[in-house]
Amino acid sequence: MQPALPPVIVRRLWQLMVAAGVIATALYVLFPDTLISNVAFVALGIATVAACFLGPRRWGAEPPTAWLLMGAGALTFLIGVLIRPTVTEQSMPWPLVADVFSFSGYVLLGVFLAMLLRQRQSLDRHAVLDGLIVTLAVGMTTTLTLAIPAATTTGRPALVSLIQGTYPLFDVIVLLLIVNLTFTAKSWPLSLVALIGTMVMMFAGDFAYAVAGVGGKIYTDPIYNVPYLLAYTALGVAALHPSVVEMSRAAKAPVQEWGWQRLTMLAPALLLPPVMLLTNRTKTAEARVLVAVISALVVSLLLHRATSAVEAQVAAQLRSEHQATHDPLTSLPNRVSISAEIERLVTIVDPEGHDRVWVYMLDLDGFKWVNDSWGHDTGDQLVIEVGRRLRHAVAANIPVARVGGDEFLLAFVGEKGGALHLVDDIRGCFARPFPVRDTEVVISASIGISHAAGDAARAAVTAEALMRDADTAMYRAKGEGPGRSSIFDTSMHDQVRERIELEVALRQALAEGQLRVHYQPLVRLETGIPIGAEALVRWEHPERGAIPPMTFIPIAEDAGLIGSIGTWVRQEALRQLGVWRSEGVVGDDFYLSINVSPRQLSEPELPLIVSGEMLRYGVPAHCVALEMTESVMVDGSSVTARVLFELRELGVKLLIDDFGTGFSALGYLRRFPVTGVKIDRSFVIGLGVNVEDDEIVRAVVAMSHALGLTVIAEGVETPLQRDALWAVGVVNGQGWLWGAAVPASEFADRWRRSVIAGPVPEVPAISASAYENAYGRHRRPE
């Protein structure tokens, strides 16, 4: 449960802990051996324990169990320190009770540090070596100066002396863990600095007691506990500061360098053995042997550490170089690497010979579908498998690289026959299904091919041109259908230039309001009276004139403009419908059909946006129909499904456009809340002429009626088609039999009269070819 305190105060609790620690320490020093000092110590200790229990949980520090153990350790330390003055004067075994609590605190502290190291995944070999150097030197010093004298002190029970001699050794073990924790951190956040301060204060307190223990005393003066009060204060700060969450995150550097932090600990440790030789503690032969052995070990560890650091630096350099030239997912060369390789091939190929440099750009067909359906992890596995198959399918001397999300590049030197044979080898990689999750998928690759003769003088320019031209050819191949290949020719440059110019013009058209919305009637076949209209986007270029949707819609899709265009069309159409309704041009049942793209339907906020737009323009939900392609249902994510259900809950109609050309699965119609289908014009054209088209339309109508769906026939051009549709049960239609899409003013003038006067005379039929020439095959804004 989150604390009820304001966030600002929560973030400042560590500062309150500092203030509380200073006050408690001051009271303890000013009023020793009094109720005030004892209350101050107990209050500070309890506050620290509470901080260990609550602070890390508030900030989400991991692992939470570690901090619970640290809190328990702080509590046992507190009990041990508080009862020590009382039990020290008692007879055995009462003096040992304080040691039991203190020992427990050490064990819990050690487990806490070990859990942090494990969570950080930072128990590094170099840090262990540095920690051992420090630990051996400090351990030798404490053993000679504190542990042995305390353990051999007479005049008290031998067990008490032995226990007093072990405290410095506990400190050495904790020192090894804290050194590893600090040496494996790239930075020292405040929580880590405070934790180091906690350990330093504990060592200071234990050192004071160890010195007293050498003199034969277990407890002398309460002033010896002051370092422990400071340790509790620092521990509380470490637990309450927001940076506590960083202590459990893996943050070790790839190579453990000897920075100033390490040298601060290592330098004194290296000086301890020779300094000890100058003291009285090393007069005995045994002590000198111990110092000699420790010195030898420290020097050996130091040399091994230096050698290891050099080896690690070399390995890190090689790893960095490999990462700079290879794809991290497939371990294949990346664009930088293969660009250099193609440049090398262009340099060595004889321009007068028959061989040429051939470059192949591959783009996976259907990769987006796999990514959207199964997730990016599955997509990554598919990319890895494609890379593996490509590498095994071609000769070892043929470079294979991954240069994009689902794009691969190959280079080949040889004649045209060999180059075309390589295309077959590449396609062979996609002949077998790819295992994905618990199923298998079949995908293909569109291949763009470019070639050039050797040119040592302009190798870099030629290599760049080869990759660019292969990419251009790949897009041509992709436009011809999945699994196709295309060899670059210079005319493609003109097409690319044309496309770029159109994209720039389209962006300008969107910004300057050159786009228009035209409206084509949806009519009742029996009467010819409109029941609605479809809003279709048109572009009238100031210089080029009318640009067909089949030309600019794909450009908008590739350029990422389709969402903006779709939003503008929807808002303009709803605004116009609101005007028509207020002016009485259309009745209350008249609805407007608006195309929406898969990209728009993947936006969770779309239902809320549409609801707000209908409210703004005074359009009820039953007067709005949203058209989508079948691919939305097939490729739809959970977000898309939720958006569709929320749109239907608003009361909006949902129509499947171009039905029959895609997947057309009954299961999709039952799974999603669609209200109607629009039969594609390719089936309508053959009605009354092609028996198969008649049967397909009849089946679609029967299926739709069984599911309670409305049916609209698209592309109705002749009375024969209209009559055939009526005969198989289609009630509504759309097409040039009743006129093309026209501007709003013309639509209002024509269809206002039709509502008043009744059925409208048929417009002279226009052929499908004339329709294509005028506007092309209209594609939905996606």
C-alpha positions in Angstrom: 0.0 0.0 0.0 1.4 3.4 -1.0 2.0 5.9 1.9 -0.7 8.5 2.4 2.0 11.2 2.7 2.4 13.7 -0.2 5.0 12.6 -2.8 7.2 15.6 -2.0 7.4 14.6 1.7 8.0 10.9 0.8 11.0 11.9 -1.3 12.4 13.9 1.5 12.0 11.3 4.3 15.7 10.5 4.0 16.5 14.1 5.0 14.3 13.7 8.0 16.3 10.5 8.8 19.5 12.5 8.8 18.1 15.1 11.1 16.7 12.4 13.5 20.1 10.6 13.5 22.0 13.8 14.3 19.5 14.7 17.1 19.6 11.1 18.6 23.4 11.0 18.5 23.7 14.4 20.2 21.3 13.3 23.0 23.2 10.1 23.4 26.5 11.9 23.8 25.2 14.7 26.0 23.2 12.5 28.4 25.2 9.2 28.6 23.8 6.3 30.7 20.5 8.0 31.2 16.9 7.3 30.1 17.2 10.1 27.5 20.2 8.4 25.8 18.5 5.0 25.9 15.3 6.3 24.5 17.2 8.2 21.7 19.1 5.0 20.8 15.9 2.9 20.8 13.9 5.5 18.8 16.6 5.8 16.2 17.0 2.0 15.9 13.3 1.5 15.5 13.1 4.2 12.9 15.9 2.5 10.9 14.2 -0.9 11.1 11.0 0.7 9.8 12.9 2.4 7.0 14.3 -0.9 5.9 10.9 -2.4 5.9 9.0 0.4 4.1 11.5 2.5 2.1 12.7 -0.1 -0.4 9.2 -1.4 -0.8 8.0 2.2 -1.6 10.6 2.7 -4.3 10.4 -0.9 -5.7 13.9 -2.0 -4.7 14.7 -5.6 -5.5 14.9 -8.1 -4.0 12.4 -7.0 -1.2 13.4 -10.0 1.0 16.9 -8.7 1.2 15.8 -5.5 2.8 13.5 -7.3 5.2 16.5 -9.3 6.3 18.5 -6.1 6.7 15.8 -4.7 8.9 15.8 -7.8 11.0 19.6 -7.6 11.3 19.4 -4.0 12.4 16.9 -5.1 15.0 19.1 -7.9 16.4 22.1 -5.5 16.4 20.0 -3.0 18.4 19.0 -5.6 21.0 22.6 -6.8 21.3 24.0 -3.3 21.9 21.3 -2.4 24.4 21.5 -5.5 26.6 25.3 -5.7 26.5 25.9 -3.4 29.5 23.4 -5.4 31.6 24.5 -8.9 30.8 28.3 -8.2 30.9 28.4 -8.2 34.7 26.4 -11.4 35.0 27.8 -14.8 35.3 28.1 -17.2 32.4 26.4 -17.8 30.1 24.5 -14.5 30.4 27.3 -12.4 28.7 26.9 -14.6 25.7 23.3 -13.5 25.1 24.4 -10.1 23.7 26.8 -12.0 21.4 24.0 -14.2 20.1 22.1 -11.2 19.0 25.2 -9.5 17.5 26.2 -12.7 15.7 22.7 -13.0 14.2 22.9 -9.4 13.0 26.2 -10.2 11.2 24.7 -13.3 9.5 21.7 -11.3 8.4 23.9 -8.5 7.1 26.1 -10.9 5.2 23.0 -12.6 3.6 21.7 -9.1 2.7 24.8 -8.1 0.9 25.0 -11.5 -0.9 21.4 -11.2 -2.1 22.2 -7.7 -3.5 25.2 -9.0 -5.3 23.2 -11.9 -6.8 20.4 -9.5 -7.8 22.9 -7.2 -9.5 24.5 -10.2 -11.3 27.7 -8.4 -10.5 29.9 -10.9 -8.7 32.8 -10.1 -11.1 36.1 -11.9 -11.2 38.1 -8.6 -11.1 36.0 -7.3 -8.2 36.6 -10.6 -6.3 40.3 -10.3 -6.8 40.4 -6.7 -5.7 38.2 -7.6 -2.7 40.5 -10.5 -1.8 43.5 -8.2 -1.8 41.8 -5.8 0.5 40.4 -8.5 2.7 43.7 -10.4 3.1 45.6 -7.3 4.1 42.9 -6.0 6.5 42.3 -9.6 7.8 46.0 -10.0 8.6 46.1 -6.7 10.3 43.0 -7.3 12.4 44.1 -10.8 13.3 47.5 -9.6 14.5 46.4 -6.5 16.3 42.9 -7.4 17.6 41.7 -11.0 17.1 44.8 -12.9 18.5 45.3 -10.5 21.5 41.6 -10.6 22.3 41.4 -14.3 22.0 44.4 -14.8 24.3 43.4 -12.4 27.0 43.4 -14.0 30.4 41.3 -13.3 33.4 37.9 -14.1 31.8 36.3 -17.3 30.5 38.1 -18.7 27.4 34.9 -18.8 25.4 34.3 -15.1 25.9 37.9 -14.3 24.8 37.4 -16.5 21.7 34.1 -14.8 20.8 35.7 -11.4 21.2 38.5 -12.4 18.8 36.0 -13.4 16.1 34.3 -10.0 15.8 37.2 -8.5 13.7 37.0 -11.6 11.4 33.2 -11.0 10.9 34.1 -7.5 9.9 36.6 -8.8 7.3 33.9 -11.1 5.7 31.5 -8.2 5.5 34.3 -6.1 4.1 34.8 -8.6 1.3 31.1 -8.4 0.3 30.8 -4.6 0.5 34.0 -4.2 -1.5 32.5 -6.4 -4.3 29.3 -4.4 -4.1 31.1 -1.1 -4.6 33.7 -2.4 -7.1 30.9 -3.6 -9.4 29.0 -0.3 -9.6 29.5 2.1 -12.5 28.3 4.9 -10.2 27.8 5.4 -6.5 24.3 6.7 -5.9 23.5 8.2 -2.5 22.0 4.9 -1.2 25.2 3.0 -1.9 27.3 5.8 -0.3 25.1 5.7 2.8 25.4 1.9 2.9 29.2 2.2 2.7 29.0 4.7 5.5 26.9 2.2 7.5 29.7 -0.4 7.2 32.5 2.1 8.0 30.7 3.1 11.2 30.1 -0.5 12.1 33.8 -1.2 11.6 34.7 1.8 13.8 32.4 0.6 16.6 33.7 -3.0 16.4 37.3 -1.7 16.3 36.6 0.3 19.5 35.2 -2.7 21.2 38.1 -4.9 19.9 40.6 -2.5 21.4 38.7 -2.6 24.7 38.7 -6.4 24.3 42.4 -6.6 24.0 42.5 -4.9 27.4 40.3 -7.6 28.8 37.0 -5.6 28.8 33.8 -6.4 27.0 32.1 -3.1 27.7 33.6 0.0 29.1 31.8 3.3 28.1 28.6 4.1 26.2 30.6 6.5 24.0 31.7 3.3 22.2 28.2 3.0 20.8 28.3 6.4 19.0 29.5 4.8 15.7 26.5 2.5 15.8 24.1 5.4 16.1 25.7 6.9 13.0 25.6 3.5 11.3 21.8 3.3 12.0 21.4 6.8 10.6 23.3 6.0 7.4 21.3 2.7 7.0 18.0 4.6 7.3 19.1 7.1 4.6 20.2 4.2 2.3 16.7 2.6 2.7 14.7 5.8 2.3 16.5 7.5 -0.6 14.9 7.0 -4.0 18.3 5.7 -5.4 17.9 2.6 -3.3 16.3 1.0 -6.4 19.6 1.4 -8.3 21.5 -0.8 -5.8 19.8 -3.9 -7.1 20.2 -3.2 -10.8 22.9 -4.8 -12.9 25.3 -1.9 -13.6 28.8 -3.4 -13.8 31.2 -2.1 -16.4 32.4 -4.6 -19.1 36.0 -4.1 -17.8 36.6 -3.5 -14.2 39.1 -0.7 -14.3 41.3 0.6 -11.4 39.5 3.9 -10.9 40.0 6.3 -8.0 37.4 4.5 -5.9 39.3 1.2 -6.1 42.7 2.8 -5.6 41.3 4.5 -2.5 40.8 1.0 -1.0 43.6 -0.9 -2.6 46.5 1.5 -1.9 46.1 1.4 2.0 45.7 -2.4 1.8 48.9 -2.8 -0.2 50.8 -0.7 2.5 49.5 -2.7 5.5 51.9 -5.7 5.3 55.1 -3.6 5.3 53.7 -1.3 7.9 52.9 -4.3 10.1 56.5 -5.4 10.0 57.4 -2.1 11.8 55.1 -2.8 14.7 55.5 -4.8 17.9 52.8 -7.2 16.8 55.3 -9.0 14.3 58.2 -9.7 16.7 57.4 -13.4 16.8 58.5 -15.8 14.0 54.9 -16.9 13.6 53.7 -13.4 13.0 56.4 -12.7 10.5 55.6 -15.9 8.6 52.0 -14.8 8.5 52.9 -11.4 7.1 55.2 -12.9 4.5 52.6 -15.4 3.4 49.9 -12.7 3.1 52.3 -10.4 1.3 53.1 -13.1 -1.2 49.4 -13.8 -1.7 48.6 -10.1 -2.2 51.4 -9.7 -4.7 50.3 -12.8 -6.6 46.7 -11.6 -6.7 47.8 -8.2 -7.8 49.8 -9.6 -10.7 47.0 -11.9 -11.7 44.6 -9.0 -11.5 46.8 -6.9 -13.8 47.1 -9.7 -16.3 43.4 -10.4 -16.2 42.6 -6.7 -16.7 44.7 -6.6 -19.9 43.1 -9.8 -21.2 39.6 -8.4 -20.4 40.4 -5.1 -22.1 41.5 -6.9 -25.3 38.4 -9.1 -25.2 36.2 -6.1 -24.7 37.9 -4.3 -27.6 37.3 -7.3 -29.9 33.7 -7.6 -28.7 33.2 -3.9 -29.4 34.7 -4.2 -32.9 32.4 -7.2 -33.6 29.3 -5.3 -32.4 30.2 -2.3 -34.6 30.3 -4.5 -37.7 27.7 -7.2 -37.0 24.0 -7.4 -36.4 23.3 -8.2 -32.7 20.3 -10.4 -33.4 21.6 -12.7 -36.2 25.4 -12.1 -35.8 25.5 -11.5 -39.5 27.5 -8.6 -40.9 25.6 -5.3 -40.7 25.2 -2.5 -43.3 28.5 -0.9 -42.5 30.4 -4.2 -42.8 28.8 -5.4 -46.1 29.1 -1.9 -47.6 32.9 -2.2 -47.1 32.9 -5.7 -48.5 31.0 -4.6 -51.6 33.4 -1.8 -52.1 36.3 -4.3 -51.9 34.6 -6.5 -54.5 34.1 -3.6 -56.8 37.8 -2.8 -56.5 39.1 -6.3 -57.3 36.7 -7.1 -60.2 38.3 -6.6 -63.6 36.1 -4.0 -65.5 37.2 -5.5 -68.8 36.2 -9.1 -67.8 32.8 -10.9 -68.0 32.3 -10.9 -64.2 30.2 -8.2 -62.5 29.4 -7.4 -58.9 25.7 -8.4 -58.1 23.9 -7.1 -55.0 20.6 -8.6 -53.8 18.3 -6.8 -51.4 15.7 -9.1 -49.7 12.6 -8.0 -47.9 10.4 -10.5 -46.1 6.8 -10.7 -47.3 4.4 -11.2 -44.4 6.9 -10.3 -41.7 4.6 -7.6 -40.3 1.8 -10.1 -40.1 3.9 -12.4 -38.0 5.2 -9.5 -35.8 1.6 -8.2 -35.2 0.1 -11.7 -34.6 2.7 -13.3 -32.4 4.8 -10.4 -31.1 8.2 -9.0 -31.7 10.0 -11.9 -29.9 8.5 -14.3 -32.5 9.5 -11.9 -35.3 13.1 -11.9 -34.0 13.1 -15.7 -34.0 11.9 -15.7 -37.6 14.6 -13.2 -38.6 17.3 -15.4 -36.9 16.0 -18.5 -38.8 16.0 -16.7 -42.1 19.5 -15.5 -41.5 20.6 -19.0 -40.7 19.1 -20.5 -43.8 20.5 -17.8 -46.0 24.0 -18.4 -44.6 23.8 -22.1 -45.1 22.2 -21.9 -48.6 24.9 -19.9 -50.3 28.6 -20.4 -50.6 30.9 -19.3 -47.8 32.5 -16.6 -50.0 29.2 -14.9 -50.6 28.6 -12.1 -48.1 25.2 -12.2 -46.3 24.2 -9.3 -44.1 21.1 -8.1 -42.2 20.7 -4.4 -43.0 17.2 -3.7 -41.5 14.3 -5.1 -39.5 13.4 -7.7 -42.1 15.9 -6.8 -44.8 18.9 -8.8 -45.9 21.7 -8.1 -48.3 23.9 -10.4 -50.4 26.8 -9.8 -52.8 28.0 -12.0 -55.6 30.8 -11.8 -58.2 30.3 -13.7 -61.4 28.4 -13.9 -64.7 24.6 -13.4 -65.2 23.9 -17.1 -65.2 25.5 -17.6 -61.8 23.7 -14.5 -60.5 20.3 -15.8 -61.5 21.1 -19.3 -60.1 21.8 -17.6 -56.7 18.2 -16.2 -56.9 16.9 -19.8 -57.0 19.1 -20.7 -54.0 17.7 -17.7 -52.1 14.1 -18.7 -52.9 14.9 -22.2 -51.8 15.4 -20.9 -48.2 11.7 -20.0 -48.2 10.4 -23.3 -49.7 10.0 -24.9 -46.3 7.7 -23.5 -43.6 9.2 -21.6 -40.7 8.4 -22.8 -37.2 6.6 -20.1 -35.2 5.4 -20.7 -31.7 3.3 -23.9 -31.9 2.6 -23.7 -35.6 4.4 -23.1 -38.9 4.2 -20.2 -41.3 5.1 -19.8 -44.9 6.6 -16.6 -46.0 8.5 -15.4 -49.1 11.0 -12.7 -49.9 10.9 -9.9 -52.5 14.3 -9.6 -54.1 15.8 -6.6 -55.8 18.9 -7.1 -57.8 21.5 -4.6 -59.1 24.8 -5.1 -60.8 27.9 -3.2 -62.0 31.3 -3.7 -63.5 34.5 -3.2 -61.4 35.6 0.4 -60.9 38.6 0.7 -58.6 38.7 4.5 -59.0 35.1 5.0 -57.9 34.6 1.9 -55.7 32.9 3.7 -52.8 30.4 5.5 -55.1 29.7 2.3 -57.0 29.1 0.3 -53.9 26.7 2.8 -52.5 24.9 3.0 -55.9 24.6 -0.8 -56.0 22.9 -1.0 -52.6 20.6 1.9 -53.4 19.6 0.4 -56.8 19.0 -3.0 -55.3 16.7 -1.4 -52.8 14.8 0.4 -55.6 14.5 -2.9 -57.5 13.2 -4.6 -54.4 10.3 -2.2 -54.0 9.5 -2.8 -57.7 9.4 -6.5 -57.0 7.3 -6.1 -53.9 4.8 -4.1 -55.9 4.4 -7.0 -58.4 3.4 -9.4 -55.6 5.0 -11.5 -52.9 8.0 -13.7 -53.7 9.0 -11.8 -56.9 12.4 -10.6 -58.0 13.3 -7.7 -60.2 16.6 -6.5 -61.8 17.2 -2.8 -61.6 17.1 -0.7 -64.7 17.5 3.1 -65.1 13.8 3.7 -65.6 13.3 2.9 -62.0 15.2 6.0 -61.1 12.5 8.0 -62.8 9.8 6.2 -61.0 11.6 6.8 -57.6 12.0 10.5 -58.5 8.3 10.6 -59.4 7.3 9.0 -56.2 9.4 11.3 -54.1 7.9 14.4 -55.9 4.4 13.1 -55.3 5.1 12.5 -51.7 6.3 16.0 -51.2 3.3 17.3 -53.2 1.0 15.2 -51.1 2.4 16.6 -47.9 1.9 20.1 -49.3 -1.6 19.2 -50.4 -2.6 18.0 -46.9 -1.1 21.2 -45.4 -2.7 23.6 -47.9 -6.1 21.9 -48.1 -5.9 20.6 -51.7 -7.7 17.4 -50.8 -11.4 17.1 -51.3 -14.1 14.7 -50.1 -16.5 13.5 -52.8 -19.7 11.5 -52.0 -21.0 8.5 -54.0 -24.6 7.4 -53.2 -25.5 4.1 -51.6 -29.0 3.3 -53.0 -31.9 0.9 -52.6 -31.8 -1.2 -55.7 -35.6 -1.4 -56.0 -36.2 2.4 -56.0 -32.8 4.0 -56.8 -33.3 6.3 -53.8 -30.2 6.9 -51.7 -30.0 5.4 -48.2 -26.5 6.8 -47.6 -23.3 7.8 -49.2 -19.6 6.8 -49.1 -17.1 9.6 -48.5 -14.1 9.2 -50.9 -10.9 11.3 -50.9 -9.9 13.1 -54.1 -6.8 15.1 -54.9 -6.8 17.9 -57.5 -3.2 18.9 -58.0 -2.9 22.6 -59.1 -0.6 21.6 -62.0 -1.1 17.9 -62.7 -4.8 17.9 -62.3 -6.7 15.0 -60.8 -4.4 12.3 -59.3 -6.2 9.0 -58.9 -6.4 7.5 -55.4 -4.7 4.3 -56.6 -1.6 6.5 -57.2 -1.5 8.7 -54.1 -3.0 6.3 -51.4 0.0 3.8 -51.6 2.4 6.8 -51.3 0.4 8.0 -48.3 0.7 4.6 -46.7 4.5 4.4 -47.2 5.0 7.9 -46.1 3.0 7.6 -42.9 0.5 10.1 -44.0 -2.5 7.8 -44.2 -3.5 8.4 -40.6 -3.6 12.1 -41.0 -5.5 11.8 -44.3 -8.0 9.4 -42.8 -8.6 11.7 -39.8 -9.2 14.7 -42.1 -11.6 12.8 -44.3 -13.6 11.5 -41.3 -13.9 14.9 -39.7 -14.8 16.6 -43.0 -17.4 14.0 -43.8 -19.0 14.2 -40.4 -19.1 18.0 -40.6 -20.8 17.8 -44.0 -23.3 15.2 -42.8 -24.1 17.5 -39.9 -24.7 20.4 -42.3 -27.0 18.2 -44.6 -29.0 17.1 -41.6 -29.5 20.6 -40.3 -30.5 21.9 -43.8 -32.9 19.0 -44.4 -30.9 17.7 -47.4 -31.0 14.1 -46.0 -33.4 12.3 -43.7 -32.8 10.9 -40.2 -32.0 7.4 -41.6 -29.4 8.6 -44.1 -25.9 7.4 -43.1 -22.4 8.2 -44.2 -19.9 5.5 -44.8 -16.2 6.4 -44.0 -13.1 4.3 -44.6 -10.8 3.6 -41.7 -7.3 2.1 -41.9 -5.8 -0.7 -39.8 -3.5 1.8 -38.4 -6.3 4.0 -37.2 -8.1 1.0 -35.7 -5.0 0.1 -33.7 -5.3 3.4 -31.8 -7.1 2.7 -28.4 -8.4 6.3 -28.3 -10.3 6.1 -31.6 -13.8 5.3 -30.1 -13.5 8.3 -27.8 -12.3 10.5 -30.7 -15.1 9.4 -33.0 -17.7 9.9 -30.2 -16.4 13.5 -29.6 -16.5 14.3 -33.3 -20.1 13.0 -33.7 -21.1 15.1 -30.7 -19.3 18.2 -32.1 -21.1 18.0 -35.5 -24.5 16.8 -34.2 -24.4 13.4 -36.0 -26.1 10.4 -34.2 -24.1 7.2 -34.2 -26.6 5.3 -36.3 -25.9 7.7 -39.2 -22.2 6.7 -39.3 -20.7 3.6 -40.9 -17.0 2.8 -40.8 -15.6 0.6 -43.6 -12.5 -1.6 -43.1 -10.8 -4.3 -45.1 -10.8 -8.0 -44.2 -7.2 -7.8 -43.2 -8.2 -5.8 -40.1 -9.9 -8.9 -38.7 -7.2 -11.3 -39.8 -4.2 -9.3 -38.6 -6.1 -7.5 -35.8 -4.5 -7.4 -32.4 -6.3 -7.4 -29.1 -6.3 -3.6 -29.2 -8.0 -3.6 -32.6 -10.6 -6.0 -31.4 -11.3 -3.9 -28.4 -11.6 -0.7 -30.5 -14.1 -2.5 -32.9 -16.3 -3.6 -30.0 -16.2 -0.1 -28.4 -17.1 1.5 -31.7 -20.0 -0.8 -32.0 -21.1 0.0 -28.5 -21.4 3.6 -29.6 -24.0 2.5 -32.2 -21.7 3.0 -35.2 -22.2 0.5 -38.2 -19.1 -1.6 -39.1 -18.8 -2.7 -42.7 -16.3 -5.1 -44.4 -15.2 -3.5 -47.7 -14.2 -5.4 -50.8 -15.6 -8.6 -49.3 -14.6 -11.8 -51.2 -11.1 -10.6 -52.3 -9.3 -11.5 -49.1 -9.8 -14.2 -46.5 -13.6 -14.0 -46.3 -13.7 -16.5 -43.4 -17.0 -17.0 -41.6 -15.2 -17.3 -38.3 -14.0 -13.7 -38.5 -17.5 -12.4 -39.2 -18.8 -14.2 -36.2 -15.9 -13.1 -33.9 -16.1 -9.4 -34.6 -19.1 -7.1 -34.3 -19.5 -6.2 -38.0 -22.9 -5.2 -39.2 -22.6 -5.6 -43.0 -20.4 -6.5 -46.0 -19.8 -4.9 -49.3 -19.4 -7.4 -52.2 -16.3 -6.5 -54.3 -17.0 -5.1 -57.7 -14.9 -7.8 -59.3 -17.7 -10.3 -58.6 -20.4 -7.8 -59.6 -19.0 -7.3 -63.1 -19.5 -10.9 -64.1 -23.2 -11.1 -62.9 -25.6 -12.4 -65.5 -22.5 -13.4 -67.6 -20.4 -15.7 -65.5 -22.1 -18.4 -63.6 -19.3 -18.7 -61.0 -19.7 -15.1 -60.1 -23.5 -15.6 -59.7 -22.9 -18.5 -57.3 -20.2 -16.6 -55.3 -22.5 -13.6 -54.8 -25.4 -15.9 -53.9 -23.3 -17.7 -51.3 -22.1 -14.4 -49.8 -25.7 -13.1 -49.5 -26.9 -16.3 -47.9 -24.1 -16.3 -45.4 -24.6 -12.7 -44.6 -28.3 -13.0 -44.1 -27.7 -16.0 -41.8 -25.5 -13.9 -39.7 -27.9 -10.9 -39.8 -25.6 -8.7 -41.8 -26.6 -6.2 -44.4 -25.2 -6.6 -47.9 -24.1 -3.8 -50.3 -22.9 -4.5 -53.9 -20.1 -2.3 -55.1 -19.3 -1.4 -58.7 -22.9 -1.7 -60.1 -22.6 -0.3 -63.7 -25.5 -1.8 -65.7 -29.2 -2.5 -65.2 -28.4 -6.2 -65.9 -26.1 -6.3 -62.9 -28.7 -4.5 -60.7 -31.4 -6.9 -61.7 -29.1 -9.9 -61.1 -28.2 -8.6 -57.7 -31.9 -8.1 -56.8 -32.6 -11.6 -57.9 -30.1 -13.2 -55.5 -31.3 -11.1 -52.6 -29.0 -8.0 -52.6 -31.0 -5.0 -51.5 -28.5 -2.1 -51.6 -25.9 -1.1 -54.2 -23.3 1.4 -55.1 -21.8 2.2 -58.5 -21.7 4.3 -61.6 -25.2 3.2 -62.6 -26.3 5.9 -60.2 -23.4 8.2 -60.8 -19.8 8.8 -59.7 -18.6 10.4 -56.5 -19.2 14.1 -56.6 -18.5 17.2 -54.5 -20.9 17.9 -51.6 -22.8 20.7 -53.3 -23.5 18.6 -56.4 -24.5 15.6 -54.3 -26.9 17.8 -52.2 -28.5 19.3 -55.3 -29.0 16.0 -57.1 -30.1 13.8 -54.2 -32.4 16.4 -52.5 -34.5 16.3 -55.6 -34.4 12.5 -55.7 -35.8 12.3 -52.2 -38.7 14.6 -53.1 -39.4 13.4 -56.6 -38.8 9.7 -56.1 -36.6 7.4 -58.2 -33.9 9.0 -60.1 -33.3 8.3 -63.8 -30.4 6.1 -64.4 -27.1 7.6 -65.4 -25.8 6.2 -68.7 -23.7 3.2 -67.9 -20.0 3.5 -67.8 -17.6 0.6 -68.5 -15.2 -0.7 -66.0 -12.3 0.4 -68.1 -13.6 3.9 -68.2 -13.9 3.8 -64.4 -10.3 2.6 -64.1 -9.1 5.4 -66.5 -10.9 8.1 -64.5 -10.1 7.1 -61.0 -8.3 3.8 -60.9 -9.2 1.0 -58.6 -10.0 2.9 -55.4 -8.0 1.7 -52.4 -9.0 2.3 -48.9 -7.0 4.9 -46.8 -4.8 2.6 -44.7 
